[in-house]
Amino acid sequence: MLLRKLYESRSLLSKGILTNILTVAVSSILLTNIPISQVQAICAASYSNLDFEQQPSSYWRTEGRAGFDVKKGYSFKGLNNAWMRNVSGWNGIRQKVRLKPNSNYILEAYVRTSGNVTDGYFGVRDARQKVWSELKFGSLPQYTKLTMQFRTGNTQEYNIFTGFWALGQDSWVQVDNYSLKGPSPGCADTE
């Protein structure tokens, strides 16, 4: 009698396991035939590499004598930063950004300079590189957070920038960790 009950239990157990295996197999087959819609981003990022950690930094353009320090220990945060250094003329960096028209934004960055900088500028230009809004700065011996609020006009394309006029002697500016806060630009047009 005991042997018969063990045999029946084993038989039921085997049937249960077999049923579970068949259920999983059939479910897998059925589920793999269900069409799944993949969602893809329609718009590219409106600005990139604001902390200079992606190298080479193809999103940024240099003006005058400028470039990027990579793993040199001059950054505010992370491993990299941008620099400008010269004895004369305009020297800066800029990045084209896409912003929502008629909207408020806050632009921030950390900047430090040599002691003789008196004519530094941080801000936003329009698509033709005309200054839209800017903040003037002078000597900043330690990284200092610069903050500027601005409102866009009727267009989407702008340029964020930092630079300085070198006035006849060796001088430099370092910038790191930009931040641009405001509404998403939307996807009205593509490039």
N, CA, C and O of each residue as an XYZ file, in Angstrom:
764
protein
N       0.812     -1.175      0.000
C       0.000      0.000      0.000
C       0.862      1.248      0.000
O       0.601      2.196     -0.741
N       1.867      1.243      0.816
C       2.785      2.372      0.899
C       3.502      2.571     -0.429
O       3.704      3.701     -0.874
N       3.884      1.462     -1.057
C       4.544      1.566     -2.349
C       3.615      2.158     -3.403
O       4.032      2.963     -4.235
N       2.364      1.750     -3.354
C       1.396      2.264     -4.323
C       1.210      3.775     -4.151
O       1.158      4.486     -5.155
N       1.107      4.296     -2.916
C       0.954      5.737     -2.654
C       2.189      6.501     -3.115
O       2.071      7.578     -3.698
N       3.364      5.954     -2.860
C       4.598      6.601     -3.334
C       4.619      6.675     -4.854
O       5.007      7.695     -5.424
N       4.207      5.608     -5.505
C       4.189      5.584     -6.959
C       3.216      6.631     -7.503
O       3.543      7.346     -8.450
N       2.014      6.726     -6.904
C       1.020      7.704     -7.337
C       1.525      9.139     -7.097
O       1.317     10.020     -7.931
N       2.187      9.365     -5.954
C       2.739     10.689     -5.658
C       3.801     11.065     -6.677
O       3.838     12.188     -7.179
N       4.663     10.097     -6.970
C       5.719     10.350     -7.945
C       5.121     10.628     -9.315
O       5.606     11.495    -10.042
N       4.094      9.913     -9.662
C       3.431     10.102    -10.938
C       2.777     11.481    -11.011
O       2.871     12.154    -12.037
N       2.114     11.908     -9.930
C       1.496     13.236     -9.889
C       2.557     14.331     -9.938
O       2.399     15.344    -10.619
N       3.642     14.101     -9.196
C       4.744     15.071     -9.193
C       5.313     15.227    -10.588
O       5.560     16.341    -11.049
N       5.520     14.093    -11.264
C       6.052     14.135    -12.627
C       5.099     14.854    -13.551
O       5.530     15.644    -14.391
N       3.805     14.595    -13.412
C       2.820     15.263    -14.260
C       2.793     16.759    -13.980
O       2.654     17.552    -14.911
N       2.924     17.168    -12.705
C       2.941     18.587    -12.354
C       4.141     19.302    -12.926
O       4.022     20.405    -13.460
N       5.291     18.680    -12.817
C       6.510     19.283    -13.367
C       6.399     19.379    -14.876
O       6.739     20.401    -15.471
N       5.911     18.288    -15.502
C       5.758     18.294    -16.943
C       4.759     19.368    -17.373
O       4.973     20.041    -18.380
N       3.684     19.530    -16.627
C       2.695     20.571    -16.931
C       3.320     21.958    -16.825
O       3.088     22.812    -17.680
N       4.107     22.181    -15.784
C       4.768     23.490    -15.621
C       5.733     23.768    -16.757
O       5.781     24.887    -17.269
N       6.502     22.767    -17.158
C       7.461     22.946    -18.256
C       6.717     23.280    -19.545
O       7.120     24.181    -20.280
N       5.627     22.551    -19.823
C       4.859     22.829    -21.029
C       4.230     24.220    -20.987
O       4.192     24.909    -22.007
N       3.739     24.641    -19.823
C       3.134     25.972    -19.678
C       4.161     27.068    -19.968
O       3.873     28.029    -20.682
N       5.346     26.915    -19.412
C       6.402     27.908    -19.643
C       6.804     27.929    -21.105
O       6.980     29.005    -21.676
N       6.952     26.777    -21.719
C       7.366     26.704    -23.126
C       6.325     27.341    -24.030
O       6.668     28.136    -24.905
N       5.049     27.001    -23.828
C       3.991     27.566    -24.663
C       3.888     29.076    -24.447
O       3.734     29.828    -25.409
N       3.971     29.523    -23.196
C       3.909     30.966    -22.911
C       5.047     31.700    -23.590
O       4.845     32.779    -24.148
N       6.232     31.131    -23.550
C       7.396     31.771    -24.181
C       7.189     31.918    -25.671
O       7.491     32.962    -26.251
N       6.667     30.856    -26.299
C       6.430     30.904    -27.741
C       5.388     31.953    -28.068
O       5.564     32.735    -29.002
N       4.299     31.977    -27.306
C       3.235     32.947    -27.564
C       3.710     34.375    -27.341
O       3.405     35.263    -28.137
N       4.452     34.602    -26.268
C       4.893     35.964    -25.948
C       5.915     36.489    -26.938
O       5.962     37.696    -27.178
N       6.730     35.631    -27.516
C       7.722     36.111    -28.473
C       7.084     36.494    -29.796
O       7.719     37.158    -30.616
N       5.838     36.086    -30.021
C       5.152     36.453    -31.257
C       4.296     37.702    -31.120
O       3.656     38.118    -32.086
N       4.274     38.305    -29.942
C       3.523     39.542    -29.744
C       4.379     40.693    -30.242
O       5.517     40.849    -29.799
N       3.856     41.502    -31.154
C       4.666     42.630    -31.637
C       4.884     43.656    -30.525
O       3.955     44.008    -29.798
N       6.119     44.124    -30.405
C       6.471     45.120    -29.393
C       6.923     46.372    -30.115
O       7.842     46.332    -30.932
N       6.277     47.478    -29.812
C       6.652     48.743    -30.429
C       7.874     49.303    -29.728
O       7.911     49.397    -28.501
N       8.861     49.670    -30.505
C      10.043     50.291    -29.932
C       9.920     51.794    -30.070
O       9.606     52.308    -31.144
N      10.171     52.496    -28.975
C      10.096     53.940    -28.979
C      11.507     54.480    -29.147
O      12.412     54.080    -28.415
N      11.705     55.374    -30.091
C      13.013     55.978    -30.308
C      12.915     57.475    -30.065
O      11.877     58.097    -30.291
N      14.016     58.031    -29.602
C      14.053     59.476    -29.386
C      13.946     60.176    -30.734
O      14.623     59.808    -31.694
N      13.106     61.168    -30.791
C      12.910     61.900    -32.030
C      13.887     63.071    -32.115
O      14.312     63.431    -33.212
N      14.247     63.664    -30.994
C      15.090     64.853    -30.997
C      16.470     64.536    -30.429
O      16.603     63.738    -29.501
N      17.458     65.148    -30.979
C      18.798     65.045    -30.407
C      18.879     65.950    -29.185
O      18.066     66.860    -29.018
N      19.852     65.696    -28.345
C      20.043     66.543    -27.164
C      20.310     67.970    -27.614
O      20.985     68.205    -28.616
N      19.775     68.908    -26.867
C      19.919     70.307    -27.264
C      21.290     70.883    -26.904
O      21.693     71.906    -27.458
N      22.003     70.244    -25.990
C      23.363     70.653    -25.636
C      24.054     69.459    -25.007
O      23.405     68.583    -24.435
N      25.383     69.428    -25.116
C      26.108     68.231    -24.685
C      27.471     68.566    -24.115
O      28.047     69.617    -24.396
N      27.966     67.656    -23.315
C      29.312     67.711    -22.757
C      29.582     69.022    -22.023
O      30.606     69.668    -22.244
N      28.665     69.401    -21.157
C      28.814     70.656    -20.434
C      29.898     70.587    -19.362
O      30.283     71.617    -18.809
N      30.393     69.390    -19.062
C      31.453     69.244    -18.054
C      32.796     68.856    -18.679
O      33.764     68.616    -17.956
N      32.867     68.791    -20.007
C      34.095     68.521    -20.766
C      34.663     67.122    -20.531
O      35.825     66.873    -20.851
N      33.873     66.213    -19.982
C      34.374     64.868    -19.704
C      34.435     64.002    -20.957
O      35.208     63.045    -20.992
N      33.651     64.304    -21.984
C      33.726     63.554    -23.242
C      34.820     64.174    -24.102
O      34.765     65.359    -24.430
N      35.804     63.376    -24.462
C      36.890     63.894    -25.284
C      37.083     63.008    -26.507
O      37.016     61.787    -26.366
N      37.318     63.551    -27.700
C      37.470     64.982    -27.933
C      36.132     65.702    -27.796
O      35.071     65.112    -28.006
N      36.196     66.952    -27.449
C      35.006     67.735    -27.156
C      34.493     68.423    -28.420
O      34.630     69.636    -28.576
N      33.908     67.640    -29.311
C      33.488     68.162    -30.612
C      32.271     69.078    -30.542
O      31.964     69.751    -31.526
N      31.577     69.125    -29.423
C      30.424     70.017    -29.298
C      30.859     71.477    -29.110
O      30.095     72.399    -29.394
N      32.065     71.673    -28.640
C      32.561     73.017    -28.331
C      33.440     73.536    -29.456
O      34.172     72.776    -30.089
N      33.361     74.839    -29.698
C      34.221     75.531    -30.671
C      35.117     76.487    -29.900
O      34.690     77.112    -28.929
N      36.357     76.592    -30.342
C      37.291     77.512    -29.694
C      37.395     78.792    -30.515
O      37.196     78.786    -31.730
N      37.710     79.886    -29.832
C      37.911     81.187    -30.462
C      39.229     81.739    -29.926
O      39.442     81.766    -28.714
N      40.107     82.176    -30.815
C      41.419     82.628    -30.361
C      42.231     81.438    -29.883
O      42.182     80.359    -30.473
N      42.964     81.643    -28.829
C      43.794     80.564    -28.275
C      43.054     79.936    -27.103
O      42.959     80.527    -26.027
N      42.528     78.724    -27.322
C      41.735     78.025    -26.305
C      41.809     76.528    -26.567
O      42.206     76.097    -27.650
N      41.429     75.748    -25.580
C      41.441     74.300    -25.745
C      40.881     73.612    -24.513
O      40.111     74.199    -23.753
N      41.278     72.358    -24.324
C      40.727     71.531    -23.256
C      41.853     70.839    -22.500
O      42.720     70.206    -23.102
N      41.831     70.966    -21.179
C      42.765     70.234    -20.325
C      42.163     68.868    -20.056
O      41.055     68.765    -19.530
N      42.891     67.816    -20.416
C      42.418     66.451    -20.218
C      43.294     65.781    -19.168
O      44.485     65.557    -19.384
N      42.690     65.469    -18.039
C      43.363     64.767    -16.940
C      44.645     65.480    -16.477
O      45.664     64.836    -16.225
N      44.582     66.806    -16.370
C      45.750     67.573    -15.913
C      45.600     68.090    -14.493
O      46.530     68.691    -13.954
N      44.455     67.869    -13.883
C      44.246     68.310    -12.507
C      43.821     69.753    -12.355
O      43.905     70.301    -11.256
N      43.364     70.388    -13.428
C      42.950     71.792    -13.366
C      41.433     71.963    -13.305
O      40.945     73.091    -13.240
N      40.688     70.868    -13.325
C      39.231     70.956    -13.394
C      38.627     71.320    -12.049
O      39.249     71.145    -11.002
N      37.408     71.826    -12.098
C      36.648     72.073    -10.878
C      36.116     70.750    -10.336
O      36.165     70.489     -9.134
N      35.606     69.921    -11.248
C      35.034     68.627    -10.890
C      35.285     67.680    -12.055
O      35.286     68.110    -13.209
N      35.496     66.421    -11.776
C      35.794     65.477    -12.845
C      37.253     65.568    -13.238
O      38.096     65.981    -12.442
N      37.551     65.179    -14.477
C      38.946     65.122    -14.929
C      39.333     66.217    -15.915
O      40.523     66.475    -16.097
N      38.364     66.870    -16.556
C      38.678     67.776    -17.665
C      38.020     69.145    -17.492
O      37.065     69.302    -16.732
N      38.547     70.119    -18.205
C      38.008     71.480    -18.215
C      38.417     72.158    -19.516
O      39.211     71.614    -20.284
N      37.880     73.330    -19.758
C      38.282     74.136    -20.918
C      39.195     75.262    -20.440
O      39.138     75.670    -19.280
N      40.039     75.758    -21.345
C      40.945     76.861    -20.999
C      41.041     77.839    -22.163
O      40.776     77.495    -23.315
N      41.428     79.069    -21.828
C      41.783     80.113    -22.781
C      43.042     80.773    -22.234
O      43.116     81.054    -21.038
N      44.027     81.024    -23.081
C      45.259     81.661    -22.599
C      45.917     82.409    -23.753
O      46.092     81.861    -24.841
N      46.283     83.681    -23.503
C      46.923     84.462    -24.552
C      47.440     85.770    -23.971
O      47.198     86.077    -22.804
N      48.159     86.545    -24.795
C      48.621     87.875    -24.395
C      47.807     88.983    -25.063
O      47.886     90.145    -24.664
N      47.017     88.614    -26.090
C      46.225     89.644    -26.770
C      44.987     89.037    -27.414
O      44.894     87.826    -27.619
N      44.038     89.917    -27.728
C      42.852     89.528    -28.485
C      41.810     88.762    -27.687
O      41.956     88.519    -26.489
N      40.741     88.389    -28.406
C      39.646     87.629    -27.827
C      39.991     86.142    -27.823
O      40.512     85.616    -28.806
N      39.701     85.476    -26.719
C      39.953     84.046    -26.561
C      38.770     83.449    -25.811
O      38.422     83.919    -24.727
N      38.148     82.417    -26.379
C      36.965     81.863    -25.736
C      36.559     80.508    -26.272
O      37.210     79.931    -27.143
N      35.458     80.019    -25.720
C      34.831     78.785    -26.186
C      33.335     79.047    -26.334
O      32.784     79.938    -25.687
N      32.681     78.257    -27.198
C      31.240     78.388    -27.361
C      30.662     77.046    -27.799
O      31.347     76.205    -28.381
N      29.365     76.877    -27.495
C      28.629     75.703    -27.958
C      27.261     76.141    -28.447
O      26.554     76.887    -27.769
N      26.893     75.664    -29.640
C      25.562     75.939    -30.177
C      24.557     75.105    -29.382
O      24.758     73.909    -29.171
N      23.474     75.753    -28.946
C      22.428     75.075    -28.186
C      21.073     75.386    -28.796
O      20.874     76.446    -29.390
N      20.158     74.465    -28.648
C      18.790     74.652    -29.121
C      17.911     74.868    -27.894
O      17.860     74.019    -27.004
N      17.222     76.001    -27.848
C      16.396     76.366    -26.702
C      14.971     76.666    -27.146
O      14.714     76.924    -28.322
N      14.065     76.628    -26.206
C      12.653     76.914    -26.503
C      12.460     78.421    -26.633
O      12.900     79.174    -25.764
N      11.812     78.869    -27.699
C      11.587     80.313    -27.872
C      10.761     80.906    -26.731
O       9.908     80.240    -26.144
N      11.038     82.170    -26.437
C      10.295     82.957    -25.448
C      10.192     82.252    -24.091
O       9.117     82.171    -23.496
N      11.324     81.748    -23.622
C      11.360     80.996    -22.365
C      12.517     81.467    -21.493
O      13.494     82.035    -21.982
N      12.389     81.222    -20.199
C      13.409     81.614    -19.231
C      14.398     80.473    -18.982
O      14.010     79.310    -18.873
N      15.677     80.829    -18.893
C      16.745     79.860    -18.648
C      17.707     80.405    -17.602
O      17.782     81.612    -17.368
N      18.441     79.486    -16.978
C      19.525     79.841    -16.067
C      20.783     79.149    -16.573
O      20.814     77.926    -16.708
N      21.813     79.929    -16.851
C      23.103     79.421    -17.298
C      24.097     79.574    -16.158
O      24.202     80.643    -15.557
N      24.831     78.494    -15.858
C      25.836     78.525    -14.795
C      27.114     77.846    -15.278
O      27.078     76.982    -16.154
N      28.227     78.243    -14.704
C      29.508     77.587    -14.945
C      30.458     77.993    -13.830
O      30.245     78.994    -13.146
N      31.502     77.205    -13.659
C      32.548     77.518    -12.689
C      33.760     78.037    -13.456
O      34.242     77.395    -14.389
N      34.250     79.222    -13.043
C      35.324     79.910    -13.755
C      36.399     80.327    -12.770
O      36.105     80.757    -11.655
N      37.665     80.194    -13.197
C      38.780     80.796    -12.446
C      39.740     81.392    -13.460
O      39.784     80.981    -14.620
N      40.521     82.386    -12.989
C      41.363     83.149    -13.907
C      42.711     83.469    -13.269
O      42.917     83.310    -12.066
N      43.607     83.920    -14.117
C      44.841     84.506    -13.593
C      44.470     85.845    -12.958
O      43.394     86.383    -13.220
N      45.356     86.378    -12.130
C      45.071     87.601    -11.382
C      44.919     88.845    -12.229
O      44.369     89.840    -11.757
N      45.390     88.823    -13.471
C      45.356     90.027    -14.295
C      44.180     90.083    -15.274
O      44.137     90.982    -16.113
N      43.234     89.160    -15.194
C      42.059     89.207    -16.078
C      41.110     90.295    -15.567
O      40.713     90.293    -14.401
N      40.757     91.220    -16.458
C      39.817     92.289    -16.103
C      38.618     92.354    -17.028
O      37.649     93.059    -16.745
N      38.676     91.615    -18.145
C      37.670     91.771    -19.181
C      37.153     90.411    -19.662
O      37.251     90.082    -20.845
N      36.589     89.611    -18.709
C      36.036     88.305    -19.048
C      34.536     88.390    -19.243
O      33.875     89.247    -18.657
N      33.989     87.487    -20.080
C      32.558     87.483    -20.371
C      32.016     86.061    -20.404
O      32.655     85.136    -20.907
N      30.825     85.921    -19.856
C      30.136     84.645    -19.751
C      28.705     84.899    -20.174
O      28.063     85.808    -19.646
N      28.182     84.113    -21.123
C      26.817     84.404    -21.522
C      26.294     83.625    -22.697
O      26.669     82.479    -22.946
N      25.395     84.303    -23.424
C      24.652     83.703    -24.520
C      24.698     84.641    -25.714
O      24.530     85.853    -25.578
N      24.928     84.062    -26.889
C      24.860     84.802    -28.151
C      23.730     84.226    -28.992
O      23.290     83.098    -28.768
N      23.270     84.999    -29.950
C      22.255     84.473    -30.866
C      22.929     83.628    -31.951
O      24.133     83.379    -31.886
N      22.160     83.193    -32.940
C      22.686     82.320    -33.993
C      23.761     83.002    -34.837
O      24.609     82.323    -35.416
N      23.739     84.337    -34.915
C      24.734     85.093    -35.701
C      25.935     85.518    -34.851
O      26.765     86.309    -35.299
N      26.026     84.996    -33.637
C      27.105     85.290    -32.686
C      27.029     86.687    -32.089
O      28.016     87.170    -31.535
N      25.894     87.339    -32.186
C      25.691     88.628    -31.532
C      25.321     88.366    -30.070
O      24.500     87.493    -29.787
N      25.919     89.113    -29.146
C      25.651     88.901    -27.723
C      24.173     89.093    -27.438
O      23.591     90.127    -27.766
N      23.570     88.076    -26.820
C      22.156     88.124    -26.425
C      22.045     88.570    -24.974
O      21.236     89.434    -24.636
N      22.878     87.961    -24.113
C      22.913     88.307    -22.697
C      24.260     87.869    -22.161
O      24.730     86.782    -22.495
N      24.899     88.703    -21.327
C      26.214     88.323    -20.816
C      26.464     88.904    -19.442
O      25.810     89.852    -19.006
N      27.429     88.306    -18.780
C      27.865     88.722    -17.453
C      29.369     88.970    -17.539
O      30.118     88.097    -17.977
N      29.809     90.145    -17.129
C      31.238     90.458    -17.147
C      31.881     89.986    -15.843
O      31.277     90.081    -14.774
N      33.122     89.473    -15.943
C      33.860     89.075    -14.748
C      35.314     89.518    -14.871
O      35.818     89.773    -15.966
N      35.966     89.602    -13.730
C      37.385     89.952    -13.671
C      38.164     88.828    -13.031
O      37.889     87.653    -13.274
N      39.129     89.183    -12.220
C      39.993     88.195    -11.580
C      39.193     87.288    -10.641
O      38.466     87.760     -9.766
N      39.345     85.979    -10.844
C      38.711     84.964     -9.997
C      39.780     83.926     -9.647
O      39.939     82.944    -10.373
N      40.518     84.124     -8.545
C      41.655     83.244     -8.237
C      41.254     81.803     -7.912
O      42.086     80.904     -8.030
N      40.008     81.557     -7.508
C      39.512     80.208     -7.259
C      38.272     79.997     -8.119
O      37.593     80.953     -8.495
N      37.981     78.718     -8.429
C      36.766     78.456     -9.192
C      35.573     79.108     -8.496
O      35.321     78.885     -7.311
N      34.850     79.915     -9.261
C      33.699     80.657     -8.755
C      32.512     80.363     -9.654
O      32.633     80.370    -10.879
N      31.368     80.106     -9.044
C      30.163     79.825     -9.812
C      29.580     81.123    -10.356
O      29.244     82.033     -9.598
N      29.465     81.195    -11.684
C      28.824     82.329    -12.336
C      27.414     81.892    -12.731
O      27.223     80.806    -13.278
N      26.438     82.740    -12.449
C      25.045     82.429    -12.739
C      24.410     83.594    -13.480
O      24.559     84.753    -13.093
N      23.702     83.266    -14.549
C      23.055     84.297    -15.340
C      21.681     83.810    -15.782
O      21.546     82.710    -16.317
N      20.671     84.629    -15.557
C      19.328     84.327    -16.040
C      19.102     85.096    -17.333
O      19.531     86.241    -17.478
N      18.415     84.441    -18.275
C      18.099     85.124    -19.525
C      16.809     84.554    -20.099
O      16.350     83.481    -19.709
N      16.246     85.297    -21.026
C      15.022     84.871    -21.711
C      15.298     84.836    -23.205
O      15.860     85.779    -23.763
N      14.900     83.741    -23.851
C      15.104     83.608    -25.291
C      14.104     84.487    -26.050
O      13.090     84.925    -25.506
N      14.422     84.721    -27.301
C      13.520     85.447    -28.186
C      12.659     84.467    -28.975
O      12.281     83.411    -28.468
N      12.356     84.823    -30.213
C      11.467     84.008    -31.047
C      12.166     82.855    -31.755
O      11.513     82.083    -32.458
N      13.468     82.722    -31.586
C      14.205     81.675    -32.295
C      14.681     80.586    -31.325
O      14.604     80.747    -30.107
N      15.174     79.477    -31.889
C      15.634     78.345    -31.077
C      17.145     78.258    -30.946
O      17.634     77.686    -29.972
N      17.894     78.796    -31.877
C      19.338     78.578    -31.897
C      20.105     79.697    -31.196
O      19.952     80.875    -31.517
N      20.936     79.298    -30.230
C      21.773     80.225    -29.469
C      23.145     79.592    -29.272
O      23.367     78.443    -29.654
N      24.055     80.340    -28.679
C      25.396     79.854    -28.358
C      25.728     80.261    -26.932
O      25.644     81.440    -26.587
N      26.106     79.290    -26.097
C      26.608     79.633    -24.773
C      28.109     79.829    -24.908
O      28.747     79.153    -25.715
N      28.687     80.743    -24.133
C      30.106     81.039    -24.306
C      30.747     81.537    -23.014
O      30.072     81.996    -22.092
N      32.058     81.429    -22.982
C      32.905     82.068    -21.972
C      34.179     82.490    -22.688
O      34.714     81.747    -23.512
N      34.663     83.686    -22.370
C      35.899     84.144    -22.984
C      36.401     85.416    -22.322
O      35.792     85.934    -21.386
N      37.535     85.912    -22.834
C      38.096     87.141    -22.270
C      38.952     87.848    -23.306
O      39.421     87.252    -24.275
N      39.138     89.142    -23.069
C      40.053     89.950    -23.871
C      41.380     90.020    -23.115
O      41.454     90.561    -22.011
N      42.421     89.465    -23.727
C      43.758     89.550    -23.130
C      44.335     90.923    -23.469
O      44.274     91.366    -24.616
N      44.899     91.594    -22.457
C      45.278     92.993    -22.624
C      46.785     93.223    -22.554
O      47.254     94.039    -21.760
N      47.549     92.499    -23.388
C      48.964     92.786    -23.528
C      49.889     92.010    -22.605
O      51.099     92.235    -22.635
N      49.378     91.125    -21.804
C      50.232     90.292    -20.963
C      49.623     88.903    -20.833
O      48.414     88.730    -20.986
N      50.459     87.926    -20.553
C      49.983     86.551    -20.431
C      48.878     86.466    -19.387
O      49.065     86.870    -18.240
N      47.731     85.941    -19.789
C      46.603     85.771    -18.871
C      45.797     84.555    -19.314
O      45.877     84.122    -20.464
N      45.028     84.018    -18.388
C      44.284     82.799    -18.693
C      42.960     82.737    -17.944
O      42.752     83.404    -16.930
N      42.053     81.886    -18.500
C      40.753     81.588    -17.902
C      40.544     80.080    -18.018
O      40.838     79.484    -19.054
N      40.038     79.475    -16.958
C      39.630     78.072    -16.993
C      38.146     78.016    -16.651
O      37.672     78.768    -15.799
N      37.409     77.122    -17.318
C      35.965     76.994    -17.091
C      35.599     75.514    -17.040
O      36.190     74.686    -17.733
N      34.606     75.201    -16.199
C      34.185     73.813    -16.034
C      32.723     73.770    -15.580
O      32.182     74.753    -15.073
N      32.118     72.633    -15.772
C      30.781     72.301    -15.264
C      29.711     73.348    -15.570
O      29.113     73.932    -14.667
N      29.486     73.569    -16.857
C      28.344     74.378    -17.268
C      27.059     73.689    -16.845
O      27.007     72.467    -16.706
N      26.034     74.485    -16.645
C      24.693     73.981    -16.388
C      23.726     74.910    -17.097
O      23.850     76.131    -17.003
N      22.767     74.339    -17.804
C      21.762     75.126    -18.509
C      20.397     74.578    -18.117
O      20.021     73.473    -18.509
N      19.663     75.364    -17.338
C      18.371     74.921    -16.808
C      17.246     75.702    -17.460
O      17.291     76.929    -17.553
N      16.230     74.966    -17.914
C      15.080     75.584    -18.540
C      14.271     74.542    -19.271
O      14.586     73.354    -19.199
N      13.224     74.963    -19.983
C      12.360     74.002    -20.667
C      13.042     73.336    -21.856
O      13.952     73.894    -22.470
N      12.579     72.136    -22.161
C      13.066     71.412    -23.344
C      12.694     72.190    -24.588
O      11.624     72.795    -24.649
N      13.571     72.181    -25.585
C      13.300     72.978    -26.790
C      12.206     72.425    -27.677
O      11.723     73.143    -28.553
N      11.794     71.187    -27.493
C      10.809     70.582    -28.395
C      11.471     70.148    -29.673
O      12.698     70.156    -29.778
N      10.690     69.778    -30.625
C      11.227     69.207    -31.868
C      10.642     69.883    -33.084
O      10.299     69.201    -34.051
N      10.515     71.172    -33.076
C       9.849     71.887    -34.168
C      10.563     71.728    -35.497
O       9.907     71.627    -36.534
N      11.897     71.702    -35.495
C      12.628     71.518    -36.735
C      13.836     70.646    -36.475
O      14.243     70.467    -35.326
N      14.410     70.105    -37.528
C      15.584     69.240    -37.392
C      16.712     69.788    -38.243
O      16.504     70.543    -39.193
N      17.910     69.382    -37.868
C      19.085     69.825    -38.631
C      19.561     68.725    -39.524
O      20.540     68.898    -40.249
